[in-house]
Amino acid sequence: MVAGEASNQGSEKIEVQLRKGVLEYCVLALLQGGPKYGVELLKDLQDTVLATSQGTVYPLLSRLRRDELVVTTWEESSTGPPRRYYELTDAGRAALVSFTGIWPAFRDTVDHLLTPPTGQRRNLGRAQP
C-alpha cells in the first residue's frame, strides 16, 4: 500500500467515526424548523462533511422514531407517492438541547488537545530525531 493511500483511508475512517457520533443530533437540528421527509434531509446533508446515504439516514430515522425523538406522518405528494415526514417530539427537542449544551465544551476540549502549547511543536505520529 502506498503511504498516501494509507493516510487517505485513515482520514476516511476518522471522518466516518466522527459522523456517526454527531449525525443523529444534526438530523434532529435539521428538524427544528419543522417536518421534513427523508430526501429533504439527505439534500440538507449533501453538501456538508456530514453527507451520507439513504442506507445510513433511513435506519437512523427509524431508530429516532423508535426512541420517540421524532414522530412521522404520511402526506400525499403532487409529484409521486406519499411521503413520510419526520417531526421532532418534545423528547427530541430535549435531546437536542442536551447535545447543544454539551457540544461546545466537548469541541473546545478536543480543539485544546489538538493545539500545541505556545512555543512548542507537537510531533504527532512521527518518531523523535
C-alpha positions as CSV (number, residue, x, y, z in Angstrom):
1,M,0.0,0.0,0.0
2,V,1.2,3.5,-0.9
3,A,1.7,5.8,2.1
4,G,-0.7,8.4,0.7
5,E,-3.4,5.8,0.3
6,A,-3.0,4.6,3.9
7,S,-3.3,8.2,5.1
8,N,-6.4,8.8,3.0
9,Q,-8.0,5.6,4.3
10,G,-7.2,6.7,7.8
11,S,-8.8,10.1,7.2
12,E,-11.9,8.5,5.8
13,K,-12.1,6.2,8.9
14,I,-11.8,9.1,11.2
15,E,-14.5,11.1,9.3
16,V,-16.9,8.1,9.4
17,Q,-16.4,7.7,13.2
18,L,-16.9,11.5,13.8
19,R,-20.0,11.5,11.5
20,K,-21.5,8.5,13.4
21,G,-21.1,10.4,16.7
22,V,-22.9,13.5,15.7
23,L,-25.3,12.7,12.8
24,E,-28.2,11.9,15.0
25,Y,-28.1,15.3,16.6
26,C,-27.5,17.1,13.3
27,V,-30.6,15.4,11.9
28,L,-32.6,16.5,15.0
29,A,-31.2,20.0,14.4
30,L,-32.4,20.0,10.8
31,L,-35.9,19.2,12.0
32,Q,-36.0,22.2,14.3
33,G,-37.6,24.3,11.6
34,G,-40.5,21.9,11.0
35,P,-41.2,18.5,9.5
36,K,-39.1,17.2,6.6
37,Y,-39.1,14.0,4.6
38,G,-36.0,11.8,4.2
39,V,-34.9,13.1,0.8
40,E,-35.0,16.6,2.1
41,L,-32.8,15.6,5.0
42,L,-30.4,13.9,2.6
43,K,-30.2,17.1,0.4
44,D,-29.6,19.2,3.5
45,L,-26.6,17.0,4.4
46,Q,-25.4,16.5,0.8
47,D,-23.0,19.5,0.6
48,T,-21.5,19.1,4.1
49,V,-18.9,16.8,5.7
50,L,-22.0,15.0,7.0
51,A,-23.0,13.9,3.6
52,T,-24.3,10.4,3.8
53,S,-26.5,7.9,2.0
54,Q,-30.1,6.7,2.2
55,G,-28.7,3.5,3.7
56,T,-27.5,5.5,6.7
57,V,-30.2,8.1,7.1
58,Y,-33.3,5.9,6.9
59,P,-32.2,3.4,9.6
60,L,-31.2,6.4,11.7
61,L,-34.7,7.9,11.2
62,S,-36.3,4.6,12.1
63,R,-34.3,4.5,15.3
64,L,-35.2,8.1,16.2
65,R,-38.8,7.1,15.7
66,R,-38.5,4.0,17.9
67,D,-36.8,6.1,20.6
68,E,-39.7,8.6,20.3
69,L,-37.4,11.5,19.4
70,V,-39.4,12.0,16.2
71,V,-42.9,11.2,15.0
72,T,-44.0,10.6,11.5
73,T,-46.9,11.4,9.3
74,W,-47.7,10.5,5.7
75,E,-48.6,13.2,3.3
76,E,-49.7,13.0,-0.3
77,S,-47.2,14.3,-2.9
78,S,-48.1,16.1,-6.1
79,T,-45.0,14.6,-7.8
80,G,-45.1,11.0,-6.7
81,P,-46.0,8.6,-3.9
82,P,-47.0,9.7,-0.4
83,R,-44.0,10.9,1.7
84,R,-43.2,10.2,5.3
85,Y,-42.5,13.4,7.2
86,Y,-40.4,13.4,10.4
87,E,-41.1,15.9,13.1
88,L,-39.4,16.5,16.5
89,T,-41.1,15.4,19.6
90,D,-40.7,17.1,23.0
91,A,-38.2,14.3,23.8
92,G,-36.3,15.0,20.6
93,R,-36.2,18.7,21.4
94,A,-34.9,17.9,24.9
95,A,-32.2,15.6,23.4
96,L,-31.1,18.3,21.1
97,V,-31.0,20.9,23.9
98,S,-28.8,18.4,25.9
99,F,-26.5,17.9,23.0
100,T,-26.3,21.6,22.3
101,G,-25.3,22.2,25.9
102,I,-22.6,19.5,25.9
103,W,-21.2,20.2,22.4
104,P,-19.3,23.5,23.0
105,A,-17.2,22.1,25.9
106,F,-16.6,18.9,24.1
107,R,-15.5,20.7,20.9
108,D,-13.3,23.1,22.9
109,T,-11.7,20.3,24.8
110,V,-10.8,18.4,21.6
111,D,-9.5,21.7,20.0
112,H,-7.4,22.3,23.1
113,L,-5.9,18.9,22.9
114,L,-5.1,19.2,19.2
115,T,-3.5,22.6,19.6
116,P,0.2,22.5,20.6
117,P,1.1,24.7,23.6
118,T,2.5,28.1,22.6
119,G,6.2,27.8,21.8
120,Q,6.1,24.1,21.3
121,R,5.7,21.9,18.3
122,R,3.7,18.8,18.6
123,N,5.1,15.9,16.7
124,L,2.1,13.8,16.0
125,G,2.8,10.3,14.7
126,R,6.5,11.0,13.9
127,A,9.5,9.4,15.5
128,Q,11.6,11.8,17.6
129,P,15.0,12.5,15.9
